Amino acid sequence: MSIIPRLVIAAPASGSGKTTVATGLMAAFTEAGLTVSAHKVGPDYIDPGYHALATGRPGRNLDAYLCGPDQVAPLFLHGAAGADLAVVEGVMGLYDGASGLGELASTAHVAKLLRAPVVLVVDASAQSRSVAALVHGFASWDPGVRLAGVILNKVGSDRHEELLRAALDEVGVPVLGALRRAPQVQTPSRHLGLIPVAERQTEAVESVRAQAAQVREGCDLKALLALAHSAPELPGEAWDPARAVARSARGDGDEAGAVPDAAAGTGAVTGKPVVAVAGGAAFTFSYAEHAELLTAAGAEVAVFDPLRDERLPAGTQALVIGGGFPEMYAAELSANEPLRRAVVDLAGSGAPVVAECAGLLYLSRSLDGRPMCGVLPADARMSQRLTLGYREAVALEDNALAVAGTRVRGHEFHRTVLEPGAGPSPAWGMTHPARRVEGHVQGGVHASYLHVHWAAEPSLARRLAANAAVRPPLEAPCG
């Protein structure tokens, strides 16, 4: 049993201000001297970047669809280890979950799994007494959700605030804060949501500071902290990457779909194979647990920036290129010809190269007409259509990342199109919500639009590290 003071920050709908409030609370409590653990419900990669800026600790995701409900509390306990307070930012509206699957993966579902009190952030800009009906409905909809307070956002004036507070007195839900409209706390957005921290570091720091100041001025931090301390004990063990890797090697069923395979042996590999991981402003989408799992599997993780570095890290034996916004940096990525040649050489040697979404585009021949690496016989372009949603998939054949038959749950999130979308050997066979093949496998390359959380399938990290270990390391930086 573990006692970690915790709060879930939710909202009736997207756009209510929960990211601003959650990040402001994280920053305000951190500035007050507390060690704050930040978490985000759902597959979002961008908000955790702001959370990390606010707290100085990695932002963590809690996704009951990608990782399964049984993994939510263990992953939370792992991420919150050593923290004085955990703040969990919700996703969409409080009760909005995976489409067609009831409460699964909703903020309410995660709050119940964490046994955590919920604070509802309400955009009050266009209502007064009606706020009481809204909050009453959310508070009474699911008796298993403890809606313990409200923070009123975009309050217009002192008189407006008085009307809102009087209305909420009638339903008995405490008002824990009232925030005025403040343009300086807003974070700019574009086609896939907020602009990541890595792309606007100085401005992001100023935004987070402004959010902290707004929360300090408008919220009852003492009452919020007391509410967090009211959360009961949370049973179970913290997730541990080393234990997860070992269990996946044994195939003892602790990780759904874990399949033992000869290439990955029975646990961590020897020799510390170097796995290069793309970072920087163009490739910001990654779950913190991926690097932890690779390390637990015996690999050395070496981060590099394809926008700046003309060489792969010395000794590279495998490459991981995650998601991000290569379309915003197509010119710079294309201009870095030495690194593109290095990636081609590494892929041509048969070394494991794993790419998700943005990485898939980077490995293609071209992106919006600009030359990319050319590892894959495919071309990418921006699209007006947003592809978004949870997916279920299966590995169709053995590859550098997974053995045939490995089943995963993933997430797609992009406004680009790759033609052709699947090669002769597809990366995945999609089984839900529609049956189709997707991605490219050729040699040691596994490239796909699908984002997968490896904590749900640690055998992926283990197999990648094991396949890297049998590759000859680069004797000198390649480029």
BADREN-196540 format. One record per residue: x, y, z of N, C-alpha, C in turn; residue in three letters. Coordinates in steps of 0.1 Angstrom, whole numbers, plus 2048, in hexadecimal, padded with zeros to 3 digits. Layout:
<recs>
XYZXYZXYZala ...
</recs>
This chain:
<recs>
8087F480080080080080980C800met 8058167F880D8237F780382E7F9ser 8088388008018458018088507FAile 8038547EF8088607E87FD86A7E6ile 7FF8767EC7F48807EB7F28837DCpro 7E68837D77E38847C97D688B7C6arg 7D68917BA7CA8987B57C98957A6leu 7BD8947A27BA8937937B38A078Fval 7B98A67857B38B37807AB8AF773ile 79E8B17737958AD76878E8B9764ala 7858B775A77D8C27547708BC74Eala 7668C474C75A8BF74575D8BC736pro 7668C37307698C17227778C771Fala 77C8C37137898C870F7888D870Dser 7928DF70F7928ED70E78E8F571Agly 78C8EE7257878F57317928FB739ser 79F8F77367AA8FD73D7B18F3747gly 7AF8E67467B58DD7507C48DC74Elys 7C98DD7427D88DD7407DE8E9747thr 7D88F57457DE90174C7DD8FF75Bthr 7D28FB7607D08F976F7DA8EF774val 7DA8E376E7E28D87727F18DC772ala 7F68E27678048E67668078F1770thr 7FE8FA77280090577C80090078Agly 7F88F678D7F98F079B8068E879Dleu 80A8E17928178DA7938228E4796met 8228EF78E82D8F879082C90079Dala 8209037A181F90B7AE8239027BAala 81F8F67BA8238ED7C58328EA7C5phe 8388E97B98468E77B884E8F37BDthr 8498FF7B985090B7BE84E90D7CDglu 8449067D28429077E184B8FD7E8ala 8538F57E185D8EC7E78588DD7E7gly 84D8DA7E18498CC7E184E8C57D5leu 8518B87D68548B07CB8478AB7C5thr 8458AF7B88388AC7B283A8A27A7val 8318987A683188F79B826892792ser 82989378581F89777B81B88B773ala 80D88A77080887F7687FD88575Fhis 7FB87E7547F188274A7E9876746lys 7DC8777477D386C7427D386C733val 7D586072D7D485E71F7E185E718gly 7E185E70B7EE85C7037F5868700pro 7F18747057F6881701805882705asp 80D8866FB81C8886FD81F897701tyr 8178A06FD81B8AE6FD8198B470Cile 80E8B271280B8B771F8168B2729asp 81A8A67298258A17328328A9731pro 8348AF7258408B872483F8C472Cgly 8338CA72D8318D67358318D2744tyr 82C8C674782C8C175483A8BF759his 8438BA7518518B87548588C5757ala 8548CF74F85A8DD7518558E375Eleu 8498E07628438E576E8498DE77Bala 84D8D177A8508CA78685F8C6786thr 8668C677B8748C177B8758B277Bgly 86A8AB77986989D77886389876Barg 86588C76785F88875A84F88875Cpro 84988D75183A88C75183787E74Dgly 82D87875382986A75181B86974Carg 81985E74480B85C73E805850746asn 7F88517487F084674D7E4843744leu 7E583873D7DC8357327D6827734asp 7CA8267397C481973C7C181172Fala 7C08177247BE8107177CC80A712tyr 7D68137117E380E70C7E9804715leu 7E98067227F07FE72C7E77F4734cys 7DA7F67337D17EE73B7CE7F4748gly 7C27F374E7BE7F875B7C87F4766pro 7CC7E77667D47E27707E27E8771asp 7E67EF7677F47F57677F380476Bgln 7E780A76C7E681876F7EC81B77Dval 7E88157877ED8187957FC814796ala 80180979180F80679281881078Apro 81381577E81B81F77781B82C77Fleu 80F82F78580E83B78D81883B799phe 8188307A082182E7AB83082F7A7leu 83382A79C84182B797844839794his 83C84078D83F84E78983F857795gly 83785479F83585D7AB83F85A7B6ala 8478507B485084C7BF8588587C4ala 85985A7D18608657D785A8737D6gly 84E8737D18478807D083F8847DCala 83D8917DF8358957EA8268977E5asp 8248987D881789A7D38178967C4leu 80C8907C080A88D7B27FE8947ACala 80089A7A17F58A179A7F289A78Dval 7E689578A7E388E77E7D9896776val 7DE89A76A7D58A17617CD898759glu 7C089A7587B78927507B7894742gly 7AE88D73A7AE88E72C79F891728val 79D89971E79089D7197868A0725met 77A89C72477089E72F772892739gly 76E89574577088B75076C87D74Dleu 76187B74675C86E74375E869735tyr 76687072E76986C72077486271Fasp 77285671A77C84C71977E84770Bgly 78383B70A7868356FD7788336F6ala 7778376E976B8376E27648296E2ser 7578296E774F81D6E67528136F1gly 75B8176FB76080E70575C813713leu 75281A71474D81F721757828728gly 75A82673576382E73C77282B73Aglu 77582173378381D73178C82872Dleu 79782B7347A183573179C843733ala 79084573978C85373C793858748ser 79286574A79886B756791865763thr 78486376277C85D76D78184F770ala 78384776678883976879683A76Fhis 79F84276A7AC8437707AB84877Fval 7A38527817A185778F79C84C798ala 79384379378F83879C79A82E79Elys 7A282B7947AD8227957B782779Fleu 7B98347A07C283A7A97BC83E7B6leu 7AF83C7B87A88407C47AB84E7C8arg 7AB8577BE7AF8657BF7A386E7BFala 7A38797C77998847C679B88B7B9pro 78F8907B478F8977A778B8A57A9val 7938AE7A378F8BD7A378B8C0794val 77F8C679377A8C978677D8D7782leu 7838D97777868E777177B8EA768val 7738F576B7688F976476A90675Dval 76890775076891374875B91B74Basp 75C92575475092C75874D939750ala 75493A74575494773E74694B739ser 73D94173673094473072593F739ala 72693E74671C93974E71D93F75Cgln 71293E76471294377270C93777Aser 6FF93877D6F992E7866F892077Farg 6F89207726F891376B70490A76Fser 70F91077471B9097787178FE782val 70D90178B7098F87957038EB78Fala 6FB8ED7856F58E177E7008D9778ala 7098DF7717148D876A71C8D0774leu 7208D677F7298CF7897218C4790val 7148C779370C8BD79A70B8B0791his 70A8B27847098A777B71589F77Bgly 7218A677A72E89E77A730898787phe 72C89E79272F89879F72688C7A2ala 71A88C79C7118817A0711876795ser 71787878A71686E77F71C860783trp 72786078972D85378D73185479Casp 72A84D7A572D84E7B373B8497B6pro 7428427AD74F83D7B075A8487AEgly 7568537A875F85E7A575D8687B1val 76886B7B87678757C276A8837BDarg 76088A7B97628987B47628A17C0leu 76E8A57C47708AC7D17718BB7D1ala 7718C17C57728CF7C57728D47B6gly 7718E17B57708E87A877A8F47A8val 7808F579C78890179978190878Eile 77D91579077591C78678092477Dleu 77F92277078892876778193275Easn 78993C75A78494775177994F758lys 77A95276577195A76C772968767val 76796F76576797C75F769988768gly 76498777576599277E76298D78Cser 7649967967609927A475298E7A5asp 74999679F73B99379F737985799arg 73E98278E73C97578874096A791his 74B96C7987509627A17469607ACglu 74196B7B173796A7BC72B9617B8glu 7269647AC71A95C7A771E94D7A6leu 72A94A7A172E93C79F72F9357ACleu 73593C7B67379367C372A9337CAarg 72193D7C971493B7CF70C9307C9ala 70D92E7BC7069237B670C9157BAala 7199157BB7209087BF71E9057CEleu 71B90F7D671890C7E470B9047E5asp 7029057DB6F68FE7DC6F88EF7D9glu 7038EB7D27058DD7D070F8D77D9val 7158DF7E171F8DA7EB72C8D67E6gly 7308DB7DA73D8D87D57478E47D7val 7528E27DF75A8ED7E27618F37D6pro 7629007D67699087CC77790A7D1val 7819037CA78F9037CF79790E7C7leu 7919157BE79891F7B77909267ADgly 7939327AA78C93A7A0797942798ala 79893F78B7A394578379D94F779leu 7A395B77879E96576E7A4961760arg 79F9677567A59657497B396B749arg 7BC9647437CA9687437D1963737ala 7D296B72C7D896771F7E6963721pro 7ED96872B7FC96572C7FE956730gln 7F494F7357F69427397F393872Eval 7EE93D7237EA9347187F692E711gln 7F492270C7FF91B7047FA91A6F6thr 80291E6EC7FD91E6DE7FC9106D9pro 7F390E6D07F09016CA7F19016BBser 7F18F56B57F18F46A67EA8E76A3arg 7ED8E06987E48D66927E38C969Bhis 7EC8C76A47EB8BB6AD7EA8BF6BCleu 7E78CB6BF7E58CF6CD7F08DA6D1gly 7F38DA6DD7FD8E46E280B8E26DBleu 8128ED6DA81F8EC6D58288E76E0ile 8308DD6DD8398D76E88438E06EEpro 8468DD6FA8508E570285D8E76FAval 8628DC6F486F8DC6ED86F8E66E2ala 8648EA6DD8648F46D28639026D6glu 8609056E385E9126E88639136F6arg 86F90F6F987490D70687391A70Fgln 87892570A877931712869936715thr 86193670A85393A70C84B930714glu 84E92371484891971C84B91B72Bala 85791F72E85B92173C85392D741val 85193873984A94373D83B94073Fglu 83693873682893373782592C744ser 82E92274782C91A75382D92375Fval 83792D75F83893676B82B93E76Carg 82594376181994A76280D941767ala 80D93576380392C767804929776gln 81092877B81292678A80E933791ala 81193E78C80D94B7937FE94C793ala 7F79497887E994A7887E2940792gln 7E79347927E292A79C7E492E7AAval 7F09337AD7F39387BB7E99437BFarg 7E694C7B67DE9577B97CF9537BAglu 7CB9497B27BC9477B17B893A7B7gly 7C19317BC7BD9247C27C19237D0cys 7BA91B7D77BC9197E67C690D7E6asp 7D390F7E57DD9057E57DD8FC7F1leu 7DA9037FD7DA8FB8097CF8F1809lys 7C38F58047B88EC8037BA8E17F9ala 7C08E47EE7C38DA7E47CD8D07E9leu 7D78D57F07E18CB7F67DA8C2800leu 7D28C88087CA8C08127C28B580Bala 7BB8B98007B38B07F97BC8A47F3leu 7C78A87EE7D189E7E97D48947F4ala 7D78998007DA89080C7CF888810his 7C388B80C7B78828107B6876808ser 7BE8747FD7BD8687F57C285C7FDala 7BB8517FC7BE8458057CA83E7FFpro 7CE8348077D982B8027D68257F5glu 7E08237ED7DF81D7E07E680F7E0leu 7DE8057DF7E47F77E07ED7F47D4pro 7F67EA7D67FD7E57CB80C7EA7CAgly 8137E37C18217E77C08237F17B5glu 82E7F97B68328027AB8377FA79Fala 8347FE79383A7F87878497F9787trp 8507EF78385E7EF7838637EB775asp 86B7F376E86F7EF7618777E2760pro 8807E076A8887D476A87F7C776Cala 8767C877586D7BD7788647BB76Carg 8607C57658587C475985F7BD74Eala 86C7C074C8747BA7428767AB745val 8797A875287B79A75586F792754ala 86379775885779075685378E748arg 85679773F85379673185C78B72Bser 86878A73087177F72B86C77172Fala 86777073B862764740854760739arg 84D76B73484076872F836764739gly 83776974582F76475082176B750asp 81E77374681077874580E78574Cgly 81878B75381679875A8147A3750asp 8197A27448177AC73A80F7A672Fglu 8047AC72B7FB7A77218037A5714ala 80279970E808797701817794702gly 81D79370E82B79170E82E783709ala 8387826FF83B7766F984A7746FAval 84F76970085D7667018627636F3pro 86F7676F08757656E38847636E5asp 88975B6DC8977586DD8A07646DCala 89D76D6D48A67796D28A77816DEala 89D7816E789D78A6F28A27826FFala 8A47756FE8A976E7098A076E715gly 8A576E72189D76D72D89D77A736thr 8A27847318A27917398AB79B733gly 8B17A373B8BA7AE7368C67A872Eala 8CA7AF7238D57AA71B8E27AF722val 8ED7A971D8FA7AE7219007B6717thr 90A7BE71B9127C671290E7D4710gly 9037D87168FE7E67158FD7EB707lys 8F57E56FE8F47EA6F18EE7F96F1pro 8F48016E88F080F6E78E48106DEval 8D98156E48CD8186DC8CC8276DBval 8CD82D6CF8CC83B6CD8BD83F6CCala 8B98496D38AB84D6D38AA85C6CFval 8A285E6C48A186C6BF89A8756C9ala 89E8816CA89888B6D38988986CCgly 8988A36D48988B06CF88A8B56CBgly 8898C06C587C8C66C38738BF6B9ala 8798B76AF8728B06A586C8A36AAala 87289D6B586E8906B986C8906C8phe 8618966CC85E8986DB85588D6E1thr 84F8846D984587B6DE84C86E6E2phe 84C86C6EF8528606F584D85E703ser 84A85270784684F71585384D71Dtyr 85385272985F851731863842734ala 85983A73485B82C73886382472Dglu 86382A72086A823716879822718his 87F82E71C88D82E71F89082672Bala 88782673588981E74188980F73Eglu 88080B7358807FD73188C7F9729leu 89080172089D7FE7198A97FD722leu 8AA80672B8B48057358B37F873Dthr 8A77F57428A57E974A8A97DC742ala 8A77DD7348AA7D272C8B87D1729ala 8C17DA72E8CF7D972C8D57E3722gly 8CD7EB71C8D27F57128D6802718ala 8DF8097118E38167148DB82070Bglu 8D38287108CB8327088D383E705val 8D58426F98DD84E6F58D48576EDala 8D08626F28C786C6EB8CF8756E2val 8C98776D68D08816CD8C58896C6phe 8C88946C08BF89D6BA8C189D6ABasp 8B88986A38B98986948B98A668Epro 8B58B06958B68BD6908C48C3691leu 8CC8BE69A8D98C469D8E58BA69Barg 8E38AE69E8EE8A469E8EF89E690asp 8FC89F68B8FE89967E90388B67Eglu 90488568A90987868C900871696arg 8FF8646958F885C69F90285A6ABleu 8FD8576B79068566C291084A6C0pro 91C84C6C59268426C39218346C9ala 92482A6C292181C6C69128196C3gly 90B8216BC8FD81E6BA8FB8106B4thr 8F28086BA8EE7FB6B58DF7F96B2gln 8D88036B58C98046B28C58126B3ala 8B98156AC8B48236AB8A58236AEleu 8A182C6B689382E6B988F83D6B5val 88583E6AD88184C6A987284C6ABile 86F8546B68618556BA85985F6B3gly 84E8636B984586D6B384987B6B4gly 8428846AE8458926AF83F89A6A4gly 8478A46A08428AD69584C8AF68Aphe 8508A568385A8A76788558B066Dpro 8488B166C8428BA6618468C8664glu 8488CC67184B8DA67485A8DC672met 8628D26708708D366F8768CB663tyr 86D8CA6598718C264D87D8C7646ala 87E8D56458898DB63E8968D8646ala 8968D96538A28D765B8A68C865Bglu 89C8C065C89F8B165C8A58AD64Fleu 89F8B36448A48AF6378B28B5635ser 8B58C163A8C28C76388CE8BF63Fala 8CA8B864A8D48B06518D88A364Aasn 8DE8A563E8E18996368EB88F63Dglu 8F58946448FD88A64B8F6880654pro 8EC88565C8E587C6648DC87365Cleu 8D58796528CD87064A8D5864644arg 8E186763F8E985C63A8ED852645arg 8EF8576518F384E65C8E784565Fala 8DB84A65F8CF8426628CD837657val 8CF83C64A8CF83263F8D9827641val 8E582B6448F08216468EC817652asp 8E781D65D8E48146688D980A664leu 8CE80F65E8C380765A8C87FC650ala 8D18006478D67F763D8DE7EC642gly 8E47EE64E8EC7E46558E47D965Bser 8D77DB65C8CE7D26638CC7D4671gly 8D17DF6768CF7E36858C17E6687ala 8BC7E46938AE7E76968AB7F6696pro 8A17FA68E89D80868D88E80868Fval 88980E69A87B80E69E87681C69Dval 86C81F69586782C69385782C695ala 85383769C84583969E840847698glu 83784769083085368B83A85D685cys 83F86668D849870687855869682ala 85985E68986585668586284F678gly 85684B67685284566985484F65Eleu 84F85B66085186665685F869653leu 86886965D87686C65C87D861653tyr 87885565587E84A64D87A84963Fleu 86F85063B86985062E873857624ser 86F85661787785C60D87686B60Darg 86987061086787F61085C882619ser 85C88F61E85189462684E8A2620leu 8428A361B83D8AF6148478B360Aasp 84D8AA6038568AC5F88648AE5FBgly 8678AE6088758B060C87B8A260Farg 8888A060B88E89360D89089061Cpro 88C88461F88E87E62D89987362Bmet 8998696348A48606348A3856628cys 89785362489684A61889883B61Cgly 89783862989882A62D88C822628val 880828628874822624870827616leu 86A81E60E865822600857828601pro 85683360884983960A84C84860Bala 84185060984285F609836864613asp 83986F61A83087462482C882620ala 82088662481B89362281189762Darg 8108A462F8068A96387F88A7633met 7EE8A663C7E08A36387D78AC640ser 7CC8AF63B7C28B76437BA8AD64Cgln 7BB8A164A7B48976527BC89365Farg 7B589366A7BC88F6777B9880679leu 7C387867A7C286A67D7C486968Cthr 7BA8646947BB8646A37B38596A8leu 7B98526B17B18486B87BA83C6BDgly 7B38346C67BA8286CB7B981D6C1tyr 7C38146C17C38096B87C77FC6BFarg 7C37F16BA7C87E46BE7CF7DE6B2glu 7DB7D76B47E37D36A97EA7C66ADala 7EF7BF6A37F77B36A58037B369Cval 80F7AE6A081A7AC6988187A068Fala 81A7A368281779867882278F676leu 82F79367983A78B67784578F681glu 84F78768385A78B68C861797686asp 8657A068F86D7AC68A8757B1696asn 87C7BC6948867C069E87F7C56ABala 8727C76AB86B7CC6B68627C26BDleu 85C7B96B58527B06BB8527A36B3ala 84E7986BA84D78B6B483F78A6AEval 83D7826A483078069E82677C6A8ala 81A7826A780F77F6B180F7886BDgly 8197916BF81879A6CA80D7A46C8thr 8047A56D27F97AE6D17FB7BB6D9arg 7F87C66D37FA7D36DA7EE7DB6D9val 7EC7E56E27E37F06E07EB7FD6DEarg 7E78056D57EE8116D17E581D6CFgly 7EB8276C97E48346C77EA83A6BBhis 7E183F6B27E58476A67E18556A8glu 7EA85E6A47E886D6A67F087469Cphe 7EB8786907F387F6867E988567Bhis 7EF88F6757E98956697F289465Darg 7F788865B8008866507FB879649thr 7FF87763D7FC86A635809865630val 80B85863181685162B812848620leu 81884961481484160982083A603glu 82082C603815824608816823618pro 80A82161E80A82062C80F813632gly 81080962A8157FC62E81E7F6624ala 8297F06288327EA61F82E7DB61Cgly 8377D46158347C66138347BE620pro 83C7C262A83B7BC6378367C7641ser 8297C86448247D364C8297D165Bpro 82A7DC66282E7DC6708237D6678ala 8167D967680B7D467E7FF7D1675trp 7F87C767A7EB7C46757E17CA67Fgly 7DA7D467B7D07DB6847C47D2685met 7BF7D06917B47C76947A87CF699thr 7AA7DC69D79F7E46A37A37F26A2his 79A7FC69E78C7FA69B78A7F568Dpro 7947F56847927F067779E7E6674ala 79B7DC66C7A67D36687AD7D865Carg 7BA7DA65D7C37DF6527D17DC656arg 7DA7DD64D7E87DC6507EF7EA64Fval 7FA7EC6577FF7F965880E7F865Bglu 81680265682480365982D7FA650gly 83A7FB6538447F564B84E7ED653his 8517E165085C7D96558657D564Aval 8727D964B87B7D46418897D3648gln 88F7C864789C7C664E8997C765Dgly 8A17D06638A07D36718967DE674gly 8907E466A8887F066C8797EC66Fval 8747F36798667F167D86080067Ehis 858804674853812674844812672ala 83D81A67A82F81A67B829827680ser 81D82A67D816836683812833691tyr 81282669580C8226A28158266AEleu 81082D6B78178306C48138256CEhis 81D81E6D481B8136DD8228166EAval 81B8146F5821816703828809707his 83580970783C7FD70A83A7F7718trp 8357FF7218337FA72E8287EF72Eala 81F7EF7248157E572281B7D971Cala 8267DA71582D7CF70E83C7D070Fglu 8417CD71B8507CF71D8587C6714pro 8537BC70E85A7B370585F7BB6F9ser 8597C66F585D7CE6EA86B7D46EDleu 86C7DA6F98797E06FD8847D56FEala 8807CA70488A7BF70688F7BA6F9arg 8857B86EF8897B26E28927BC6DBarg 88E7C96DB8977D36D48A57D46DAleu 8A67D36E78B37D46ED8BB7C76EAala 8B57BB6EA8BB7AF6E68C07AF6D8ala 8B87B46CF8BC7B46C18C77BF6BFasn 8C77C96C78D27D36C68DF7CD6CAala 8DE7C56D58EA7BF6DB8F27B66D1ala 8EC7B06C78F37A86BE8F87AF6B2val 8F57BC6B18FA7C46A69087CA6AAarg 9117CB6A091E7D16A391C7E06A5pro 9227E56B09217F46B39297FC6A9pro 9248086A792C81269F9398156A6leu 94481469E9518166A59538256A7glu 94C82D69F94D83C6A094084269Dala 93D84E6A193085469E92E85468Fpro 92285068B91F84E67C91985B677cys 91D85E66B91886A66592086F659gly 
</recs>
